[in-house]
Amino acid sequence: MPGWTQILIVLVLIVLLFGRGKISDMMGDVAKGIRSFKKGLADEDEVQSAQPEPKTIDATASHEENAEKNKASHG
C-alpha cells in the first residue's frame, strides 16, 4: 500500500503535468456528467409515473358472467 509521501509525489506530478486549470476543468466536466446522469434518472422516473398503471383483469369474474349469460340465453 502506498504511503502518504508516495501519494503526495503522484499528486504533485499530476498537477505539474496537467496544471491546475485542466484539473479544475476536468472536475467541472465530471460534475456536469453527474448532474446530467441524475437529471436523466429523474426524467425517467417522471415518464414512468406519467404512464397509467396496467389494469388487471379478473378472469374468474368474467368467466362467471359469461356462464350466467349462457344459462340465460339457453334456458
N, CA, C and O atoms as a Tripos MOL2 file, in Angstrom:
@<TRIPOS>MOLECULE
protein
  300   299    75     0     0
PROTEIN
NO_CHARGES

@<TRIPOS>ATOM
      1 N           0.8600   -1.1800    0.0000 N.3       1 MET1
      2 CA          0.0000    0.0000    0.0000 C.3       1 MET1
      3 C           0.9020    1.2380    0.0000 C.2       1 MET1
      4 O           1.8680    1.3090    0.7600 O.2       1 MET1
      5 N           0.5780    2.2120   -0.8590 N.am      2 PRO2
      6 CA          1.4390    3.3920   -0.9430 C.3       2 PRO2
      7 C           1.3270    4.2650    0.3140 C.2       2 PRO2
      8 O           0.2600    4.3980    0.9130 O.2       2 PRO2
      9 N           2.4590    4.8480    0.6840 N.am      3 GLY3
     10 CA          2.4680    5.7330    1.8390 C.3       3 GLY3
     11 C           2.0450    7.1450    1.4590 C.2       3 GLY3
     12 O           1.8250    7.4420    0.2840 O.2       3 GLY3
     13 N           1.9340    8.0120    2.4600 N.am      4 TRP4
     14 CA          1.4930    9.3900    2.2240 C.3       4 TRP4
     15 C           2.4650   10.1520    1.3300 C.2       4 TRP4
     16 O           2.0450   10.9610    0.5020 O.2       4 TRP4
     17 N           3.7530    9.8980    1.4910 N.am      5 THR5
     18 CA          4.7330   10.6200    0.6640 C.3       5 THR5
     19 C           4.6100   10.2130   -0.7960 C.2       5 THR5
     20 O           4.7440   11.0570   -1.6820 O.2       5 THR5
     21 N           4.3570    8.9390   -1.0630 N.am      6 GLN6
     22 CA          4.1920    8.4910   -2.4450 C.3       6 GLN6
     23 C           2.9360    9.0950   -3.0710 C.2       6 GLN6
     24 O           2.9560    9.5020   -4.2320 O.2       6 GLN6
     25 N           1.8560    9.1530   -2.3130 N.am      7 ILE7
     26 CA          0.6170    9.7640   -2.8070 C.3       7 ILE7
     27 C           0.8390   11.2470   -3.0870 C.2       7 ILE7
     28 O           0.3620   11.7700   -4.0940 O.2       7 ILE7
     29 N           1.5580   11.9180   -2.2000 N.am      8 LEU8
     30 CA          1.8370   13.3410   -2.3780 C.3       8 LEU8
     31 C           2.6800   13.5780   -3.6280 C.2       8 LEU8
     32 O           2.4310   14.5240   -4.3750 O.2       8 LEU8
     33 N           3.6660   12.7300   -3.8550 N.am      9 ILE9
     34 CA          4.5080   12.8730   -5.0480 C.3       9 ILE9
     35 C           3.6800   12.6740   -6.3180 C.2       9 ILE9
     36 O           3.8520   13.4190   -7.2830 O.2       9 ILE9
     37 N           2.7920   11.6900   -6.3360 N.am     10 VAL10
     38 CA          1.9310   11.4470   -7.5020 C.3      10 VAL10
     39 C           1.0230   12.6400   -7.7410 C.2      10 VAL10
     40 O           0.8440   13.0570   -8.8850 O.2      10 VAL10
     41 N           0.4440   13.1980   -6.6780 N.am     11 LEU11
     42 CA         -0.4370   14.3630   -6.8330 C.3      11 LEU11
     43 C           0.3280   15.5670   -7.3850 C.2      11 LEU11
     44 O          -0.1810   16.2860   -8.2450 O.2      11 LEU11
     45 N           1.5570   15.7880   -6.8880 N.am     12 VAL12
     46 CA          2.3670   16.9000   -7.3880 C.3      12 VAL12
     47 C           2.6850   16.6930   -8.8650 C.2      12 VAL12
     48 O           2.6310   17.6440   -9.6450 O.2      12 VAL12
     49 N           3.0150   15.4680   -9.2580 N.am     13 LEU13
     50 CA          3.2930   15.1900  -10.6700 C.3      13 LEU13
     51 C           2.0660   15.4210  -11.5420 C.2      13 LEU13
     52 O           2.1820   15.9550  -12.6450 O.2      13 LEU13
     53 N           0.9070   15.0290  -11.0640 N.am     14 ILE14
     54 CA         -0.3330   15.2480  -11.8270 C.3      14 ILE14
     55 C          -0.5800   16.7390  -12.0150 C.2      14 ILE14
     56 O          -0.9350   17.1810  -13.1080 O.2      14 ILE14
     57 N          -0.3930   17.5100  -10.9520 N.am     15 VAL15
     58 CA         -0.5980   18.9640  -11.0510 C.3      15 VAL15
     59 C           0.4130   19.5700  -12.0260 C.2      15 VAL15
     60 O           0.0630   20.4420  -12.8210 O.2      15 VAL15
     61 N           1.6480   19.1160  -11.9680 N.am     16 LEU16
     62 CA          2.6640   19.6470  -12.8830 C.3      16 LEU16
     63 C           2.3790   19.2770  -14.3290 C.2      16 LEU16
     64 O           2.5750   20.0990  -15.2240 O.2      16 LEU16
     65 N           1.9220   18.0630  -14.5720 N.am     17 LEU17
     66 CA          1.6530   17.6240  -15.9440 C.3      17 LEU17
     67 C           0.4140   18.2980  -16.5300 C.2      17 LEU17
     68 O           0.4360   18.7670  -17.6680 O.2      17 LEU17
     69 N          -0.6330   18.3420  -15.7730 N.am     18 PHE18
     70 CA         -1.8960   18.8500  -16.3050 C.3      18 PHE18
     71 C          -2.1450   20.3110  -15.9670 C.2      18 PHE18
     72 O          -2.8750   20.9890  -16.6910 O.2      18 PHE18
     73 N          -1.5780   20.7970  -14.9220 N.am     19 GLY19
     74 CA         -1.8450   22.1680  -14.4960 C.3      19 GLY19
     75 C          -3.1480   22.2490  -13.7280 C.2      19 GLY19
     76 O          -4.0370   21.4150  -13.8960 O.2      19 GLY19
     77 N          -3.2510   23.2590  -12.8880 N.am     20 ARG20
     78 CA         -4.4590   23.3950  -12.0570 C.3      20 ARG20
     79 C          -5.6840   23.6860  -12.9120 C.2      20 ARG20
     80 O          -6.7820   23.2360  -12.5850 O.2      20 ARG20
     81 N          -5.5140   24.4270  -13.9980 N.am     21 GLY21
     82 CA         -6.6580   24.7840  -14.8440 C.3      21 GLY21
     83 C          -7.3080   23.5740  -15.4770 C.2      21 GLY21
     84 O          -8.5330   23.4510  -15.4780 O.2      21 GLY21
     85 N          -6.4950   22.6790  -16.0180 N.am     22 LYS22
     86 CA         -7.0530   21.4920  -16.6640 C.3      22 LYS22
     87 C          -7.7250   20.5730  -15.6490 C.2      22 LYS22
     88 O          -8.7670   19.9810  -15.9300 O.2      22 LYS22
     89 N          -7.1250   20.4580  -14.4760 N.am     23 ILE23
     90 CA         -7.7180   19.5910  -13.4540 C.3      23 ILE23
     91 C          -9.0800   20.1320  -13.0330 C.2      23 ILE23
     92 O         -10.0380   19.3720  -12.8880 O.2      23 ILE23
     93 N          -9.1640   21.4500  -12.8370 N.am     24 SER24
     94 CA        -10.4640   22.0160  -12.4420 C.3      24 SER24
     95 C         -11.4710   21.8920  -13.5790 C.2      24 SER24
     96 O         -12.6600   21.6910  -13.3330 O.2      24 SER24
     97 N         -11.0040   22.0100  -14.8300 N.am     25 ASP25
     98 CA        -11.9090   21.8080  -15.9690 C.3      25 ASP25
     99 C         -12.4280   20.3740  -16.0140 C.2      25 ASP25
    100 O         -13.6110   20.1280  -16.2540 O.2      25 ASP25
    101 N         -11.5090   19.4300  -15.7760 N.am     26 MET26
    102 CA        -11.9220   18.0230  -15.7850 C.3      26 MET26
    103 C         -12.9110   17.7390  -14.6600 C.2      26 MET26
    104 O         -13.8830   17.0090  -14.8500 O.2      26 MET26
    105 N         -12.6590   18.3160  -13.4940 N.am     27 MET27
    106 CA        -13.5900   18.0910  -12.3770 C.3      27 MET27
    107 C         -14.9420   18.7220  -12.6760 C.2      27 MET27
    108 O         -15.9800   18.1710  -12.3100 O.2      27 MET27
    109 N         -14.9360   19.8780  -13.3390 N.am     28 GLY28
    110 CA        -16.1980   20.5070  -13.7400 C.3      28 GLY28
    111 C         -16.9540   19.6320  -14.7280 C.2      28 GLY28
    112 O         -18.1760   19.5110  -14.6470 O.2      28 GLY28
    113 N         -16.2210   19.0160  -15.6700 N.am     29 ASP29
    114 CA        -16.8580   18.1190  -16.6290 C.3      29 ASP29
    115 C         -17.4420   16.8940  -15.9330 C.2      29 ASP29
    116 O         -18.5240   16.4260  -16.2880 O.2      29 ASP29
    117 N         -16.7230   16.3830  -14.9470 N.am     30 VAL30
    118 CA        -17.2320   15.2340  -14.1900 C.3      30 VAL30
    119 C         -18.5150   15.6300  -13.4520 C.2      30 VAL30
    120 O         -19.4860   14.8730  -13.4220 O.2      30 VAL30
    121 N         -18.5030   16.8170  -12.8640 N.am     31 ALA31
    122 CA        -19.6950   17.2890  -12.1360 C.3      31 ALA31
    123 C         -20.8770   17.4560  -13.0960 C.2      31 ALA31
    124 O         -22.0080   17.1040  -12.7590 O.2      31 ALA31
    125 N         -20.6140   17.9900  -14.2860 N.am     32 LYS32
    126 CA        -21.6890   18.1350  -15.2790 C.3      32 LYS32
    127 C         -22.2340   16.7760  -15.6850 C.2      32 LYS32
    128 O         -23.4420   16.6050  -15.8480 O.2      32 LYS32
    129 N         -21.3380   15.8110  -15.8490 N.am     33 GLY33
    130 CA        -21.7750   14.4620  -16.2020 C.3      33 GLY33
    131 C         -22.6440   13.8450  -15.1250 C.2      33 GLY33
    132 O         -23.6450   13.1920  -15.4230 O.2      33 GLY33
    133 N         -22.2630   14.0510  -13.8720 N.am     34 ILE34
    134 CA        -23.0520   13.5110  -12.7650 C.3      34 ILE34
    135 C         -24.4270   14.1760  -12.7180 C.2      34 ILE34
    136 O         -25.4420   13.5070  -12.5290 O.2      34 ILE34
    137 N         -24.4500   15.5060  -12.8920 N.am     35 ARG35
    138 CA        -25.7390   16.2180  -12.8960 C.3      35 ARG35
    139 C         -26.6220   15.7320  -14.0410 C.2      35 ARG35
    140 O         -27.8240   15.5320  -13.8630 O.2      35 ARG35
    141 N         -26.0220   15.5410  -15.2220 N.am     36 SER36
    142 CA        -26.7750   15.0690  -16.3750 C.3      36 SER36
    143 C         -27.3270   13.6680  -16.1210 C.2      36 SER36
    144 O         -28.4650   13.3680  -16.4830 O.2      36 SER36
    145 N         -26.5250   12.8260  -15.5060 N.am     37 PHE37
    146 CA        -26.9580   11.4660  -15.1830 C.3      37 PHE37
    147 C         -28.1400   11.4890  -14.2150 C.2      37 PHE37
    148 O         -29.1260   10.7790  -14.4110 O.2      37 PHE37
    149 N         -28.0340   12.3090  -13.1720 N.am     38 LYS38
    150 CA        -29.1240   12.4010  -12.1900 C.3      38 LYS38
    151 C         -30.3870   12.9620  -12.8340 C.2      38 LYS38
    152 O         -31.4950   12.5200  -12.5300 O.2      38 LYS38
    153 N         -30.2150   13.9420  -13.7280 N.am     39 LYS39
    154 CA        -31.3760   14.5190  -14.4170 C.3      39 LYS39
    155 C         -32.0350   13.4630  -15.2940 C.2      39 LYS39
    156 O         -33.2610   13.3880  -15.3660 O.2      39 LYS39
    157 N         -31.2230   12.6470  -15.9610 N.am     40 GLY40
    158 CA        -31.7610   11.5700  -16.7870 C.3      40 GLY40
    159 C         -32.5460   10.5710  -15.9560 C.2      40 GLY40
    160 O         -33.6010   10.1000  -16.3810 O.2      40 GLY40
    161 N         -32.0430   10.2480  -14.7840 N.am     41 LEU41
    162 CA        -32.7720    9.3360  -13.8970 C.3      41 LEU41
    163 C         -34.0920    9.9490  -13.4530 C.2      41 LEU41
    164 O         -35.1130    9.2640  -13.3970 O.2      41 LEU41
    165 N         -34.0690   11.2450  -13.1360 N.am     42 ALA42
    166 CA        -35.2940   11.9160  -12.6920 C.3      42 ALA42
    167 C         -36.3080   11.9710  -13.8310 C.2      42 ALA42
    168 O         -37.5030   11.7780  -13.6080 O.2      42 ALA42
    169 N         -35.8360   12.2350  -15.0500 N.am     43 ASP43
    170 CA        -36.7370   12.2720  -16.2000 C.3      43 ASP43
    171 C         -37.3570   10.9070  -16.4480 C.2      43 ASP43
    172 O         -38.5360   10.8070  -16.7890 O.2      43 ASP43
    173 N         -36.5620    9.8560  -16.2750 N.am     44 GLU44
    174 CA        -37.0730    8.5040  -16.4620 C.3      44 GLU44
    175 C         -38.1510    8.1920  -15.4350 C.2      44 GLU44
    176 O         -39.1590    7.5670  -15.7650 O.2      44 GLU44
    177 N         -37.9470    8.6230  -14.1900 N.am     45 ASP45
    178 CA        -38.9510    8.4020  -13.1480 C.3      45 ASP45
    179 C         -40.2390    9.1390  -13.4720 C.2      45 ASP45
    180 O         -41.3310    8.6160  -13.2460 O.2      45 ASP45
    181 N         -40.1150   10.3730  -14.0120 N.am     46 GLU46
    182 CA        -41.3070   11.1390  -14.3670 C.3      46 GLU46
    183 C         -42.0730   10.4620  -15.4870 C.2      46 GLU46
    184 O         -43.3030   10.4340  -15.4630 O.2      46 GLU46
    185 N         -41.3660    9.9130  -16.4720 N.am     47 VAL47
    186 CA        -42.0200    9.2360  -17.5920 C.3      47 VAL47
    187 C         -42.7450    8.0000  -17.0890 C.2      47 VAL47
    188 O         -43.8730    7.7300  -17.5020 O.2      47 VAL47
    189 N         -42.1090    7.2480  -16.2010 N.am     48 GLN48
    190 CA        -42.7460    6.0470  -15.6750 C.3      48 GLN48
    191 C         -43.9500    6.3840  -14.8170 C.2      48 GLN48
    192 O         -44.9440    5.6570  -14.8420 O.2      48 GLN48
    193 N         -43.8860    7.4770  -14.0540 N.am     49 SER49
    194 CA        -45.0250    7.8310  -13.2110 C.3      49 SER49
    195 C         -46.1620    8.4180  -14.0390 C.2      49 SER49
    196 O         -47.3130    8.3940  -13.6040 O.2      49 SER49
    197 N         -45.8580    8.9460  -15.2280 N.am     50 ALA50
    198 CA        -46.9000    9.5100  -16.0840 C.3      50 ALA50
    199 C         -47.6900    8.4150  -16.7900 C.2      50 ALA50
    200 O         -48.8300    8.6420  -17.1970 O.2      50 ALA50
    201 N         -47.1000    7.2330  -16.9400 N.am     51 GLN51
    202 CA        -47.7950    6.1390  -17.5940 C.3      51 GLN51
    203 C         -48.8070    5.5380  -16.6300 C.2      51 GLN51
    204 O         -48.4980    5.3290  -15.4560 O.2      51 GLN51
    205 N         -50.0130    5.2570  -17.1160 N.am     52 PRO52
    206 CA        -51.0270    4.6910  -16.2250 C.3      52 PRO52
    207 C         -50.6610    3.2730  -15.8130 C.2      52 PRO52
    208 O         -49.9660    2.5510  -16.5280 O.2      52 PRO52
    209 N         -51.1470    2.9040  -14.6480 N.am     53 GLU53
    210 CA        -50.9250    1.5570  -14.1520 C.3      53 GLU53
    211 C         -51.6780    0.5700  -15.0430 C.2      53 GLU53
    212 O         -52.8020    0.8570  -15.4570 O.2      53 GLU53
    213 N         -51.0940   -0.5680  -15.3410 N.am     54 PRO54
    214 CA        -51.8110   -1.5520  -16.1570 C.3      54 PRO54
    215 C         -53.0090   -2.0910  -15.3800 C.2      54 PRO54
    216 O         -52.9300   -2.3320  -14.1750 O.2      54 PRO54
    217 N         -54.1080   -2.2730  -16.0870 N.am     55 LYS55
    218 CA        -55.3200   -2.7840  -15.4490 C.3      55 LYS55
    219 C         -55.2320   -4.2900  -15.3390 C.2      55 LYS55
    220 O         -54.7950   -4.9740  -16.2640 O.2      55 LYS55
    221 N         -55.6530   -4.7940  -14.1910 N.am     56 THR56
    222 CA        -55.6970   -6.2340  -14.0150 C.3      56 THR56
    223 C         -57.1100   -6.7120  -14.3130 C.2      56 THR56
    224 O         -58.0910   -6.0520  -13.9700 O.2      56 THR56
    225 N         -57.1940   -7.8420  -14.9410 N.am     57 ILE57
    226 CA        -58.4930   -8.4030  -15.3110 C.3      57 ILE57
    227 C         -58.7190   -9.6580  -14.4920 C.2      57 ILE57
    228 O         -57.8780  -10.5560  -14.4580 O.2      57 ILE57
    229 N         -59.8580   -9.7070  -13.8360 N.am     58 ASP58
    230 CA        -60.2110  -10.8790  -13.0540 C.3      58 ASP58
    231 C         -60.8770  -11.8870  -13.9800 C.2      58 ASP58
    232 O         -62.0530  -11.7520  -14.3180 O.2      58 ASP58
    233 N         -60.1270  -12.8810  -14.3800 N.am     59 ALA59
    234 CA        -60.6260  -13.8510  -15.3530 C.3      59 ALA59
    235 C         -61.7720  -14.6750  -14.7870 C.2      59 ALA59
    236 O         -62.6620  -15.0830  -15.5330 O.2      59 ALA59
    237 N         -61.7670  -14.9260  -13.4970 N.am     60 THR60
    238 CA        -62.8440  -15.7350  -12.9150 C.3      60 THR60
    239 C         -64.1670  -14.9870  -12.9430 C.2      60 THR60
    240 O         -65.2150  -15.5910  -13.1700 O.2      60 THR60
    241 N         -64.1300  -13.6860  -12.7150 N.am     61 ALA61
    242 CA        -65.3810  -12.9190  -12.7210 C.3      61 ALA61
    243 C         -65.9750  -12.8960  -14.1200 C.2      61 ALA61
    244 O         -67.1830  -13.0720  -14.2760 O.2      61 ALA61
    245 N         -65.1670  -12.6860  -15.1250 N.am     62 SER62
    246 CA        -65.7080  -12.6270  -16.4810 C.3      62 SER62
    247 C         -66.1960  -14.0110  -16.9090 C.2      62 SER62
    248 O         -67.1740  -14.1130  -17.6480 O.2      62 SER62
    249 N         -65.5390  -15.0630  -16.4630 N.am     63 HIS63
    250 CA        -65.9710  -16.4160  -16.7890 C.3      63 HIS63
    251 C         -67.3360  -16.6980  -16.1650 C.2      63 HIS63
    252 O         -68.2100  -17.2810  -16.8070 O.2      63 HIS63
    253 N         -67.5110  -16.2840  -14.9160 N.am     64 GLU64
    254 CA        -68.7970  -16.4930  -14.2490 C.3      64 GLU64
    255 C         -69.9040  -15.6950  -14.9260 C.2      64 GLU64
    256 O         -71.0210  -16.1880  -15.0770 O.2      64 GLU64
    257 N         -69.6000  -14.4640  -15.3340 N.am     65 GLU65
    258 CA        -70.6020  -13.6410  -16.0220 C.3      65 GLU65
    259 C         -70.9960  -14.2770  -17.3430 C.2      65 GLU65
    260 O         -72.1730  -14.2900  -17.7050 O.2      65 GLU65
    261 N         -70.0040  -14.8120  -18.0740 N.am     66 ASN66
    262 CA        -70.3040  -15.4700  -19.3480 C.3      66 ASN66
    263 C         -71.1520  -16.7240  -19.1240 C.2      66 ASN66
    264 O         -72.0490  -17.0180  -19.9150 O.2      66 ASN66
    265 N         -70.8720  -17.4520  -18.0630 N.am     67 ALA67
    266 CA        -71.6530  -18.6460  -17.7650 C.3      67 ALA67
    267 C         -73.0980  -18.2730  -17.4610 C.2      67 ALA67
    268 O         -74.0210  -18.9580  -17.9020 O.2      67 ALA67
    269 N         -73.3000  -17.1970  -16.7130 N.am     68 GLU68
    270 CA        -74.6660  -16.7530  -16.4050 C.3      68 GLU68
    271 C         -75.3830  -16.3000  -17.6650 C.2      68 GLU68
    272 O         -76.5680  -16.5860  -17.8330 O.2      68 GLU68
    273 N         -74.6860  -15.5960  -18.5580 N.am     69 LYS69
    274 CA        -75.3050  -15.1620  -19.8120 C.3      69 LYS69
    275 C         -75.6850  -16.3480  -20.6790 C.2      69 LYS69
    276 O         -76.7380  -16.3510  -21.3160 O.2      69 LYS69
    277 N         -74.7970  -17.3820  -20.7020 N.am     70 ASN70
    278 CA        -75.1050  -18.5750  -21.4820 C.3      70 ASN70
    279 C         -76.3160  -19.3130  -20.9240 C.2      70 ASN70
    280 O         -77.1390  -19.8170  -21.6890 O.2      70 ASN70
    281 N         -76.4340  -19.3830  -19.5960 N.am     71 LYS71
    282 CA        -77.5880  -20.0340  -18.9680 C.3      71 LYS71
    283 C         -78.8620  -19.2840  -19.3070 C.2      71 LYS71
    284 O         -79.8940  -19.8910  -19.5930 O.2      71 LYS71
    285 N         -78.7860  -17.9460  -19.2730 N.am     72 ALA72
    286 CA        -79.9780  -17.1270  -19.5370 C.3      72 ALA72
    287 C         -80.4080  -17.2650  -21.0020 C.2      72 ALA72
    288 O         -81.6040  -17.2870  -21.2910 O.2      72 ALA72
    289 N         -79.4690  -17.3550  -21.9070 N.am     73 SER73
    290 CA        -79.8230  -17.4220  -23.3230 C.3      73 SER73
    291 C         -80.2730  -18.8480  -23.7250 C.2      73 SER73
    292 O         -81.0710  -18.9990  -24.6510 O.2      73 SER73
    293 N         -79.7700  -19.8870  -23.0390 N.am     74 HIS74
    294 CA        -80.1320  -21.2640  -23.3720 C.3      74 HIS74
    295 C         -81.3240  -21.7700  -22.5620 C.2      74 HIS74
    296 O         -81.9960  -22.7180  -22.9680 O.2      74 HIS74
    297 N         -81.5670  -21.1770  -21.4890 N.am     75 GLY75
    298 CA        -82.5700  -21.7790  -20.6040 C.3      75 GLY75
    299 C         -83.7230  -20.9440  -20.3800 C.2      75 GLY75
    300 O         -84.6380  -21.3350  -19.6550 O.2      75 GLY75
@<TRIPOS>BOND
     1     1     2 1
     2     2     3 1
     3     3     4 2
     4     3     5 am
     5     5     6 1
     6     6     7 1
     7     7     8 2
     8     7     9 am
     9     9    10 1
    10    10    11 1
    11    11    12 2
    12    11    13 am
    13    13    14 1
    14    14    15 1
    15    15    16 2
    16    15    17 am
    17    17    18 1
    18    18    19 1
    19    19    20 2
    20    19    21 am
    21    21    22 1
    22    22    23 1
    23    23    24 2
    24    23    25 am
    25    25    26 1
    26    26    27 1
    27    27    28 2
    28    27    29 am
    29    29    30 1
    30    30    31 1
    31    31    32 2
    32    31    33 am
    33    33    34 1
    34    34    35 1
    35    35    36 2
    36    35    37 am
    37    37    38 1
    38    38    39 1
    39    39    40 2
    40    39    41 am
    41    41    42 1
    42    42    43 1
    43    43    44 2
    44    43    45 am
    45    45    46 1
    46    46    47 1
    47    47    48 2
    48    47    49 am
    49    49    50 1
    50    50    51 1
    51    51    52 2
    52    51    53 am
    53    53    54 1
    54    54    55 1
    55    55    56 2
    56    55    57 am
    57    57    58 1
    58    58    59 1
    59    59    60 2
    60    59    61 am
    61    61    62 1
    62    62    63 1
    63    63    64 2
    64    63    65 am
    65    65    66 1
    66    66    67 1
    67    67    68 2
    68    67    69 am
    69    69    70 1
    70    70    71 1
    71    71    72 2
    72    71    73 am
    73    73    74 1
    74    74    75 1
    75    75    76 2
    76    75    77 am
    77    77    78 1
    78    78    79 1
    79    79    80 2
    80    79    81 am
    81    81    82 1
    82    82    83 1
    83    83    84 2
    84    83    85 am
    85    85    86 1
    86    86    87 1
    87    87    88 2
    88    87    89 am
    89    89    90 1
    90    90    91 1
    91    91    92 2
    92    91    93 am
    93    93    94 1
    94    94    95 1
    95    95    96 2
    96    95    97 am
    97    97    98 1
    98    98    99 1
    99    99   100 2
   100    99   101 am
   101   101   102 1
   102   102   103 1
   103   103   104 2
   104   103   105 am
   105   105   106 1
   106   106   107 1
   107   107   108 2
   108   107   109 am
   109   109   110 1
   110   110   111 1
   111   111   112 2
   112   111   113 am
   113   113   114 1
   114   114   115 1
   115   115   116 2
   116   115   117 am
   117   117   118 1
   118   118   119 1
   119   119   120 2
   120   119   121 am
   121   121   122 1
   122   122   123 1
   123   123   124 2
   124   123   125 am
   125   125   126 1
   126   126   127 1
   127   127   128 2
   128   127   129 am
   129   129   130 1
   130   130   131 1
   131   131   132 2
   132   131   133 am
   133   133   134 1
   134   134   135 1
   135   135   136 2
   136   135   137 am
   137   137   138 1
   138   138   139 1
   139   139   140 2
   140   139   141 am
   141   141   142 1
   142   142   143 1
   143   143   144 2
   144   143   145 am
   145   145   146 1
   146   146   147 1
   147   147   148 2
   148   147   149 am
   149   149   150 1
   150   150   151 1
   151   151   152 2
   152   151   153 am
   153   153   154 1
   154   154   155 1
   155   155   156 2
   156   155   157 am
   157   157   158 1
   158   158   159 1
   159   159   160 2
   160   159   161 am
   161   161   162 1
   162   162   163 1
   163   163   164 2
   164   163   165 am
   165   165   166 1
   166   166   167 1
   167   167   168 2
   168   167   169 am
   169   169   170 1
   170   170   171 1
   171   171   172 2
   172   171   173 am
   173   173   174 1
   174   174   175 1
   175   175   176 2
   176   175   177 am
   177   177   178 1
   178   178   179 1
   179   179   180 2
   180   179   181 am
   181   181   182 1
   182   182   183 1
   183   183   184 2
   184   183   185 am
   185   185   186 1
   186   186   187 1
   187   187   188 2
   188   187   189 am
   189   189   190 1
   190   190   191 1
   191   191   192 2
   192   191   193 am
   193   193   194 1
   194   194   195 1
   195   195   196 2
   196   195   197 am
   197   197   198 1
   198   198   199 1
   199   199   200 2
   200   199   201 am
   201   201   202 1
   202   202   203 1
   203   203   204 2
   204   203   205 am
   205   205   206 1
   206   206   207 1
   207   207   208 2
   208   207   209 am
   209   209   210 1
   210   210   211 1
   211   211   212 2
   212   211   213 am
   213   213   214 1
   214   214   215 1
   215   215   216 2
   216   215   217 am
   217   217   218 1
   218   218   219 1
   219   219   220 2
   220   219   221 am
   221   221   222 1
   222   222   223 1
   223   223   224 2
   224   223   225 am
   225   225   226 1
   226   226   227 1
   227   227   228 2
   228   227   229 am
   229   229   230 1
   230   230   231 1
   231   231   232 2
   232   231   233 am
   233   233   234 1
   234   234   235 1
   235   235   236 2
   236   235   237 am
   237   237   238 1
   238   238   239 1
   239   239   240 2
   240   239   241 am
   241   241   242 1
   242   242   243 1
   243   243   244 2
   244   243   245 am
   245   245   246 1
   246   246   247 1
   247   247   248 2
   248   247   249 am
   249   249   250 1
   250   250   251 1
   251   251   252 2
   252   251   253 am
   253   253   254 1
   254   254   255 1
   255   255   256 2
   256   255   257 am
   257   257   258 1
   258   258   259 1
   259   259   260 2
   260   259   261 am
   261   261   262 1
   262   262   263 1
   263   263   264 2
   264   263   265 am
   265   265   266 1
   266   266   267 1
   267   267   268 2
   268   267   269 am
   269   269   270 1
   270   270   271 1
   271   271   272 2
   272   271   273 am
   273   273   274 1
   274   274   275 1
   275   275   276 2
   276   275   277 am
   277   277   278 1
   278   278   279 1
   279   279   280 2
   280   279   281 am
   281   281   282 1
   282   282   283 1
   283   283   284 2
   284   283   285 am
   285   285   286 1
   286   286   287 1
   287   287   288 2
   288   287   289 am
   289   289   290 1
   290   290   291 1
   291   291   292 2
   292   291   293 am
   293   293   294 1
   294   294   295 1
   295   295   296 2
   296   295   297 am
   297   297   298 1
   298   298   299 1
   299   299   300 2
@<TRIPOS>SUBSTRUCTURE
     1 MET1         2 RESIDUE 1 A MET
     2 PRO2         6 RESIDUE 1 A PRO
     3 GLY3        10 RESIDUE 1 A GLY
     4 TRP4        14 RESIDUE 1 A TRP
     5 THR5        18 RESIDUE 1 A THR
     6 GLN6        22 RESIDUE 1 A GLN
     7 ILE7        26 RESIDUE 1 A ILE
     8 LEU8        30 RESIDUE 1 A LEU
     9 ILE9        34 RESIDUE 1 A ILE
    10 VAL10       38 RESIDUE 1 A VAL
    11 LEU11       42 RESIDUE 1 A LEU
    12 VAL12       46 RESIDUE 1 A VAL
    13 LEU13       50 RESIDUE 1 A LEU
    14 ILE14       54 RESIDUE 1 A ILE
    15 VAL15       58 RESIDUE 1 A VAL
    16 LEU16       62 RESIDUE 1 A LEU
    17 LEU17       66 RESIDUE 1 A LEU
    18 PHE18       70 RESIDUE 1 A PHE
    19 GLY19       74 RESIDUE 1 A GLY
    20 ARG20       78 RESIDUE 1 A ARG
    21 GLY21       82 RESIDUE 1 A GLY
    22 LYS22       86 RESIDUE 1 A LYS
    23 ILE23       90 RESIDUE 1 A ILE
    24 SER24       94 RESIDUE 1 A SER
    25 ASP25       98 RESIDUE 1 A ASP
    26 MET26      102 RESIDUE 1 A MET
    27 MET27      106 RESIDUE 1 A MET
    28 GLY28      110 RESIDUE 1 A GLY
    29 ASP29      114 RESIDUE 1 A ASP
    30 VAL30      118 RESIDUE 1 A VAL
    31 ALA31      122 RESIDUE 1 A ALA
    32 LYS32      126 RESIDUE 1 A LYS
    33 GLY33      130 RESIDUE 1 A GLY
    34 ILE34      134 RESIDUE 1 A ILE
    35 ARG35      138 RESIDUE 1 A ARG
    36 SER36      142 RESIDUE 1 A SER
    37 PHE37      146 RESIDUE 1 A PHE
    38 LYS38      150 RESIDUE 1 A LYS
    39 LYS39      154 RESIDUE 1 A LYS
    40 GLY40      158 RESIDUE 1 A GLY
    41 LEU41      162 RESIDUE 1 A LEU
    42 ALA42      166 RESIDUE 1 A ALA
    43 ASP43      170 RESIDUE 1 A ASP
    44 GLU44      174 RESIDUE 1 A GLU
    45 ASP45      178 RESIDUE 1 A ASP
    46 GLU46      182 RESIDUE 1 A GLU
    47 VAL47      186 RESIDUE 1 A VAL
    48 GLN48      190 RESIDUE 1 A GLN
    49 SER49      194 RESIDUE 1 A SER
    50 ALA50      198 RESIDUE 1 A ALA
    51 GLN51      202 RESIDUE 1 A GLN
    52 PRO52      206 RESIDUE 1 A PRO
    53 GLU53      210 RESIDUE 1 A GLU
    54 PRO54      214 RESIDUE 1 A PRO
    55 LYS55      218 RESIDUE 1 A LYS
    56 THR56      222 RESIDUE 1 A THR
    57 ILE57      226 RESIDUE 1 A ILE
    58 ASP58      230 RESIDUE 1 A ASP
    59 ALA59      234 RESIDUE 1 A ALA
    60 THR60      238 RESIDUE 1 A THR
    61 ALA61      242 RESIDUE 1 A ALA
    62 SER62      246 RESIDUE 1 A SER
    63 HIS63      250 RESIDUE 1 A HIS
    64 GLU64      254 RESIDUE 1 A GLU
    65 GLU65      258 RESIDUE 1 A GLU
    66 ASN66      262 RESIDUE 1 A ASN
    67 ALA67      266 RESIDUE 1 A ALA
    68 GLU68      270 RESIDUE 1 A GLU
    69 LYS69      274 RESIDUE 1 A LYS
    70 ASN70      278 RESIDUE 1 A ASN
    71 LYS71      282 RESIDUE 1 A LYS
    72 ALA72      286 RESIDUE 1 A ALA
    73 SER73      290 RESIDUE 1 A SER
    74 HIS74      294 RESIDUE 1 A HIS
    75 GLY75      298 RESIDUE 1 A GLY
